[in-house]
Amino acid sequence: VQLVESGGGLVQPGGSLRLSCSVTGIGALYPMSWYRQGPGNSRELVAIETMGSSGEKIGQTNSVVDRFTISRDSVSGVVYLQMNNLGPKDTAVYYCSAEYAGRQFWGKGTLVTVSS
């Protein structure tokens, strides 16, 4: 299982970025999530997307509700994190994660810096 994030960079406050996570080695139906780790902080869950018998379910941490959107391309399996109205507190390394076969797999992360 391999996860590769992309799309990070420097953005001004109020700006937007879209992160992508390319996943290989597993199908497109496993729970996928985005985490972030800001300077001096522990890693925190940002958003999670699962596909079950009752359809797609999405969870988000309160600080990103109405600003961030997680989505998944069901064909390619690429997972996205659309981030709008970014602020300095969103500065962090963002990690993509997959749950598969009882394990949690991680990408190496992509840095998002929000600064004027």
C-alpha positions as CSV (number, residue, x, y, z in Angstrom):
1,V,0.0,0.0,0.0
2,Q,1.4,3.4,-1.0
3,L,0.0,6.8,-0.4
4,V,1.4,10.0,-2.0
5,E,0.1,13.4,-1.2
6,S,0.5,16.5,-3.4
7,G,-0.9,20.0,-3.7
8,G,0.6,21.7,-0.7
9,G,2.3,25.1,-0.8
10,L,2.2,28.7,0.4
11,V,-1.1,30.4,0.3
12,Q,-2.3,33.8,1.7
13,P,-5.0,33.9,4.4
14,G,-8.4,33.5,2.9
15,G,-7.0,31.5,0.0
16,S,-7.7,27.9,-1.2
17,L,-5.8,24.8,-1.9
18,R,-6.7,21.3,-3.0
19,L,-4.7,18.4,-1.8
20,S,-4.6,15.1,-3.6
21,C,-3.7,11.7,-2.3
22,S,-2.8,9.0,-4.8
23,V,-3.4,5.5,-3.4
24,T,-2.0,2.3,-4.8
25,G,-2.2,-1.3,-3.5
26,I,-5.8,-1.3,-2.3
27,G,-9.2,-0.6,-3.8
28,A,-11.3,2.5,-3.7
29,L,-13.7,1.4,-0.9
30,Y,-11.5,1.6,2.2
31,P,-11.8,4.3,4.8
32,M,-9.6,7.3,3.9
33,S,-8.8,10.3,6.0
34,W,-6.7,13.4,6.1
35,Y,-4.7,14.4,9.2
36,R,-2.5,17.3,9.9
37,Q,0.3,18.2,12.3
38,G,1.0,21.9,12.9
39,P,4.1,23.3,14.5
40,G,4.4,22.1,18.1
41,N,1.1,20.2,17.8
42,S,0.2,16.5,17.8
43,R,-1.3,15.0,14.7
44,E,-5.0,15.5,14.5
45,L,-7.8,14.1,12.3
46,V,-9.1,16.6,9.8
47,A,-11.6,14.6,7.8
48,I,-12.6,11.0,7.1
49,E,-14.5,9.4,4.3
50,T,-15.9,5.9,4.4
51,M,-17.9,3.9,1.9
52,G,-20.3,1.4,3.4
53,S,-23.5,-0.4,2.6
54,S,-25.5,2.7,3.5
55,G,-23.4,4.9,1.3
56,E,-20.8,7.5,1.8
57,K,-20.2,8.9,5.2
58,I,-18.0,11.9,6.0
59,G,-16.7,13.2,9.3
60,Q,-14.8,16.4,10.0
61,T,-13.2,18.1,12.9
62,N,-15.1,21.2,14.0
63,S,-12.5,23.7,13.1
64,V,-12.8,22.8,9.4
65,V,-16.5,22.3,9.0
66,D,-17.9,24.5,6.2
67,R,-14.3,25.2,5.0
68,F,-12.8,21.8,4.0
69,T,-14.3,19.1,1.9
70,I,-13.0,15.5,1.5
71,S,-13.9,13.6,-1.6
72,R,-12.9,10.6,-3.5
73,D,-12.8,9.7,-7.2
74,S,-14.4,6.2,-7.2
75,V,-12.7,5.3,-10.4
76,S,-9.1,6.4,-9.8
77,G,-9.3,6.1,-6.0
78,V,-7.6,9.5,-5.6
79,V,-8.7,11.3,-2.4
80,Y,-9.0,15.0,-2.3
81,L,-9.1,17.7,0.4
82,Q,-10.5,21.0,-0.8
83,M,-9.5,23.7,1.6
84,N,-11.2,27.1,1.5
85,N,-10.8,30.2,3.6
86,L,-7.5,29.1,4.9
87,G,-6.0,30.8,8.0
88,P,-2.7,30.8,9.7
89,K,-3.9,28.1,12.1
90,D,-4.3,25.7,9.2
91,T,-0.5,25.8,8.6
92,A,0.6,22.2,9.0
93,V,1.9,19.1,7.3
94,Y,-1.1,17.3,5.9
95,Y,-1.1,13.5,5.8
96,C,-3.3,11.1,3.9
97,S,-4.2,7.8,5.6
98,A,-5.9,4.6,4.7
99,E,-7.3,1.8,6.8
100,Y,-6.8,-1.6,5.4
101,A,-6.5,-5.1,6.7
102,G,-6.5,-3.9,10.3
103,R,-3.7,-1.5,9.7
104,Q,-3.4,2.3,9.1
105,F,-1.1,3.4,6.3
106,W,0.3,6.8,5.9
107,G,1.8,9.0,3.2
108,K,4.8,11.2,3.8
109,G,2.8,14.4,4.0
110,T,2.6,17.7,2.1
111,L,3.3,21.1,3.7
112,V,0.6,23.8,3.7
113,T,1.8,27.2,4.8
114,V,-0.8,30.0,5.3
115,S,0.9,33.3,5.5
116,S,0.8,36.8,4.0
